[in-house]
């Protein structure tokens, strides 16, 4: 196996699939879990997961990959931080009371998205093994 890191910009299909699963996995689960209002919950949760994944998660992954820090714990820390950012954005969009009530769930959502990303895009990914060394 070649020990050189993957060229910049080549993330691989599994990593891209991991980002898609992270952004849409939790909203899909919420939609399936609440059939009468599934579309509503899918939309509400996706409003936060998709932009945070695209505009914060992907650049953060590239940053960590270049520094060879794509590990389980770094992914979980990123999910925790992005969940807290989502909670802060929700608080700014609504009010402080609603933000405080929903913050724990939004932070847990960030952690779940990070776990889904790790399982789908990073765990046992041969293409990332050279980056992690």
ZADO-1210 file (C-alpha; in nm, 4 decimals, padded with zeros to 6 digits):
<atoms>
<atom x="00.0000" y="00.0000" z="00.0000" code="UNK" pos="1"/>
<atom x="00.1237" y="00.3475" z="-00.0851" code="UNK" pos="2"/>
<atom x="00.2186" y="00.5436" z="00.2307" code="UNK" pos="3"/>
<atom x="00.1702" y="00.8872" z="00.0742" code="UNK" pos="4"/>
<atom x="-00.1346" y="01.0869" z="00.1821" code="UNK" pos="5"/>
<atom x="-00.4218" y="01.1155" z="-00.0592" code="UNK" pos="6"/>
<atom x="-00.3964" y="01.4156" z="-00.2937" code="UNK" pos="7"/>
<atom x="-00.5735" y="01.7294" z="-00.1783" code="UNK" pos="8"/>
<atom x="-00.9326" y="01.7466" z="-00.2946" code="UNK" pos="9"/>
<atom x="-00.9747" y="01.3702" z="-00.3288" code="UNK" pos="10"/>
<atom x="-01.1917" y="01.2711" z="-00.0350" code="UNK" pos="11"/>
<atom x="-01.3355" y="00.9522" z="-00.1750" code="UNK" pos="12"/>
<atom x="-01.6868" y="00.8255" z="-00.2190" code="UNK" pos="13"/>
<atom x="-01.7191" y="00.6930" z="00.1350" code="UNK" pos="14"/>
<atom x="-01.6359" y="01.0293" z="00.2888" code="UNK" pos="15"/>
<atom x="-01.8881" y="01.2041" z="00.0631" code="UNK" pos="16"/>
<atom x="-02.1461" y="00.9373" z="00.1474" code="UNK" pos="17"/>
<atom x="-02.0596" y="00.9894" z="00.5147" code="UNK" pos="18"/>
<atom x="-02.1365" y="01.3603" z="00.4878" code="UNK" pos="19"/>
<atom x="-02.4671" y="01.2905" z="00.3113" code="UNK" pos="20"/>
<atom x="-02.5626" y="01.0314" z="00.5740" code="UNK" pos="21"/>
<atom x="-02.4625" y="01.2669" z="00.8558" code="UNK" pos="22"/>
<atom x="-02.6654" y="01.5543" z="00.7157" code="UNK" pos="23"/>
<atom x="-02.9782" y="01.3534" z="00.6297" code="UNK" pos="24"/>
<atom x="-02.9650" y="01.0510" z="00.8626" code="UNK" pos="25"/>
<atom x="-03.1049" y="01.2104" z="01.1779" code="UNK" pos="26"/>
<atom x="-03.3754" y="01.4081" z="00.9912" code="UNK" pos="27"/>
<atom x="-03.4823" y="01.0877" z="00.8150" code="UNK" pos="28"/>
<atom x="-03.4944" y="00.9009" z="01.1457" code="UNK" pos="29"/>
<atom x="-03.7088" y="01.1781" z="01.2950" code="UNK" pos="30"/>
<atom x="-03.9425" y="01.1660" z="00.9946" code="UNK" pos="31"/>
<atom x="-03.9850" y="00.7906" z="01.0202" code="UNK" pos="32"/>
<atom x="-04.0353" y="00.8047" z="01.3985" code="UNK" pos="33"/>
<atom x="-04.3217" y="01.0550" z="01.3789" code="UNK" pos="34"/>
<atom x="-04.5412" y="00.9582" z="01.0810" code="UNK" pos="35"/>
<atom x="-04.8121" y="01.2238" z="01.1086" code="UNK" pos="36"/>
<atom x="-04.5599" y="01.5059" z="01.1180" code="UNK" pos="37"/>
<atom x="-04.2612" y="01.3363" z="00.9567" code="UNK" pos="38"/>
<atom x="-04.2140" y="01.5823" z="00.6715" code="UNK" pos="39"/>
<atom x="-04.2283" y="01.8736" z="00.9136" code="UNK" pos="40"/>
<atom x="-03.9595" y="01.7276" z="01.1423" code="UNK" pos="41"/>
<atom x="-03.7442" y="01.6297" z="00.8447" code="UNK" pos="42"/>
<atom x="-03.7503" y="01.9909" z="00.7242" code="UNK" pos="43"/>
<atom x="-03.6944" y="02.1492" z="01.0656" code="UNK" pos="44"/>
<atom x="-03.3944" y="01.9297" z="01.1489" code="UNK" pos="45"/>
<atom x="-03.2488" y="01.9491" z="00.7968" code="UNK" pos="46"/>
<atom x="-03.2467" y="02.3295" z="00.8188" code="UNK" pos="47"/>
<atom x="-02.9677" y="02.2891" z="01.0737" code="UNK" pos="48"/>
<atom x="-02.7903" y="01.9658" z="00.9775" code="UNK" pos="49"/>
<atom x="-02.7414" y="02.0306" z="00.6057" code="UNK" pos="50"/>
<atom x="-02.5891" y="02.3824" z="00.6232" code="UNK" pos="51"/>
<atom x="-02.3744" y="02.2975" z="00.9252" code="UNK" pos="52"/>
<atom x="-02.2466" y="01.9869" z="00.7477" code="UNK" pos="53"/>
<atom x="-02.1700" y="02.1700" z="00.4236" code="UNK" pos="54"/>
<atom x="-02.0307" y="02.4959" z="00.5575" code="UNK" pos="55"/>
<atom x="-01.8644" y="02.3796" z="00.8787" code="UNK" pos="56"/>
<atom x="-01.8295" y="01.9998" z="00.8744" code="UNK" pos="57"/>
<atom x="-01.6607" y="01.9631" z="00.5359" code="UNK" pos="58"/>
<atom x="-01.4010" y="02.2402" z="00.5940" code="UNK" pos="59"/>
<atom x="-01.3355" y="02.1028" z="00.9427" code="UNK" pos="60"/>
<atom x="-01.2802" y="01.7545" z="00.7989" code="UNK" pos="61"/>
<atom x="-01.0348" y="01.8902" z="00.5406" code="UNK" pos="62"/>
<atom x="-00.8534" y="02.0813" z="00.8176" code="UNK" pos="63"/>
<atom x="-00.8297" y="01.7710" z="01.0378" code="UNK" pos="64"/>
<atom x="-00.7294" y="01.5471" z="00.7468" code="UNK" pos="65"/>
<atom x="-00.4413" y="01.7744" z="00.6522" code="UNK" pos="66"/>
<atom x="-00.3195" y="01.7565" z="01.0121" code="UNK" pos="67"/>
<atom x="-00.3753" y="01.3805" z="01.0292" code="UNK" pos="68"/>
<atom x="-00.6349" y="01.4120" z="01.3040" code="UNK" pos="69"/>
<atom x="-00.9258" y="01.2149" z="01.1538" code="UNK" pos="70"/>
<atom x="-00.9960" y="00.9966" z="01.4570" code="UNK" pos="71"/>
<atom x="-01.3100" y="00.8913" z="01.6387" code="UNK" pos="72"/>
<atom x="-01.2593" y="01.1385" z="01.9221" code="UNK" pos="73"/>
<atom x="-01.1855" y="01.4340" z="01.6929" code="UNK" pos="74"/>
<atom x="-01.5031" y="01.3541" z="01.4970" code="UNK" pos="75"/>
<atom x="-01.7055" y="01.3383" z="01.8198" code="UNK" pos="76"/>
<atom x="-01.5561" y="01.6676" z="01.9379" code="UNK" pos="77"/>
<atom x="-01.6453" y="01.8250" z="01.6031" code="UNK" pos="78"/>
<atom x="-02.0021" y="01.6933" z="01.6360" code="UNK" pos="79"/>
<atom x="-02.0270" y="01.8347" z="01.9879" code="UNK" pos="80"/>
<atom x="-01.9040" y="02.1760" z="01.8766" code="UNK" pos="81"/>
<atom x="-02.1258" y="02.1845" z="01.5664" code="UNK" pos="82"/>
<atom x="-02.4244" y="02.0743" z="01.7768" code="UNK" pos="83"/>
<atom x="-02.3547" y="02.3627" z="02.0147" code="UNK" pos="84"/>
<atom x="-02.3301" y="02.6010" z="01.7187" code="UNK" pos="85"/>
<atom x="-02.6658" y="02.4689" z="01.5958" code="UNK" pos="86"/>
<atom x="-02.8148" y="02.5270" z="01.9411" code="UNK" pos="87"/>
<atom x="-02.6779" y="02.8817" z="01.9456" code="UNK" pos="88"/>
<atom x="-02.8198" y="02.9493" z="01.5983" code="UNK" pos="89"/>
<atom x="-03.1554" y="02.8104" z="01.7082" code="UNK" pos="90"/>
<atom x="-03.1476" y="03.0364" z="02.0134" code="UNK" pos="91"/>
<atom x="-03.0752" y="03.3379" z="01.7939" code="UNK" pos="92"/>
<atom x="-03.3558" y="03.2437" z="01.5529" code="UNK" pos="93"/>
<atom x="-03.6180" y="03.1911" z="01.8236" code="UNK" pos="94"/>
<atom x="-03.5707" y="03.3041" z="02.1836" code="UNK" pos="95"/>
<atom x="-03.3510" y="03.2216" z="02.4802" code="UNK" pos="96"/>
<atom x="-03.6076" y="03.0020" z="02.6553" code="UNK" pos="97"/>
<atom x="-03.6721" y="02.7883" z="02.3463" code="UNK" pos="98"/>
<atom x="-03.2981" y="02.7721" z="02.2833" code="UNK" pos="99"/>
<atom x="-03.2296" y="02.6491" z="02.6369" code="UNK" pos="100"/>
<atom x="-03.5059" y="02.3903" z="02.6108" code="UNK" pos="101"/>
<atom x="-03.3881" y="02.2524" z="02.2756" code="UNK" pos="102"/>
<atom x="-03.0102" y="02.2924" z="02.3232" code="UNK" pos="103"/>
<atom x="-02.9461" y="01.9465" z="02.4737" code="UNK" pos="104"/>
<atom x="-03.1345" y="01.7764" z="02.1903" code="UNK" pos="105"/>
<atom x="-02.9511" y="01.9807" z="01.9268" code="UNK" pos="106"/>
<atom x="-02.6130" y="01.8992" z="02.0824" code="UNK" pos="107"/>
<atom x="-02.7055" y="01.5287" z="02.0911" code="UNK" pos="108"/>
<atom x="-02.8076" y="01.5617" z="01.7255" code="UNK" pos="109"/>
<atom x="-02.4600" y="01.6980" z="01.6480" code="UNK" pos="110"/>
<atom x="-02.3033" y="01.4001" z="01.8244" code="UNK" pos="111"/>
<atom x="-02.5301" y="01.1558" z="01.6392" code="UNK" pos="112"/>
<atom x="-02.4436" y="01.3161" z="01.3056" code="UNK" pos="113"/>
<atom x="-02.0738" y="01.2859" z="01.3913" code="UNK" pos="114"/>
<atom x="-02.1188" y="00.9209" z="01.4843" code="UNK" pos="115"/>
<atom x="-02.3021" y="00.8501" z="01.1577" code="UNK" pos="116"/>
<atom x="-02.0261" y="01.0291" z="00.9643" code="UNK" pos="117"/>
<atom x="-01.7599" y="00.8280" z="01.1460" code="UNK" pos="118"/>
<atom x="-01.9337" y="00.4939" z="01.0836" code="UNK" pos="119"/>
<atom x="-02.0151" y="00.5568" z="00.7166" code="UNK" pos="120"/>
<atom x="-01.7251" y="00.7710" z="00.5979" code="UNK" pos="121"/>
<atom x="-01.4236" y="00.7078" z="00.8190" code="UNK" pos="122"/>
<atom x="-01.4366" y="00.3762" z="01.0039" code="UNK" pos="123"/>
<atom x="-01.2239" y="00.1138" z="00.8274" code="UNK" pos="124"/>
<atom x="-01.1838" y="00.3409" z="00.5247" code="UNK" pos="125"/>
<atom x="-00.8733" y="00.2237" z="00.3413" code="UNK" pos="126"/>
<atom x="-00.8353" y="00.5573" z="00.1614" code="UNK" pos="127"/>
<atom x="-00.8062" y="00.7434" z="00.4924" code="UNK" pos="128"/>
<atom x="-00.5580" y="00.5019" z="00.6503" code="UNK" pos="129"/>
<atom x="-00.2700" y="00.6782" z="00.4800" code="UNK" pos="130"/>
<atom x="-00.3938" y="01.0149" z="00.6084" code="UNK" pos="131"/>
<atom x="-00.4222" y="00.8938" z="00.9681" code="UNK" pos="132"/>
<atom x="-00.0635" y="00.7611" z="00.9836" code="UNK" pos="133"/>
</atoms>
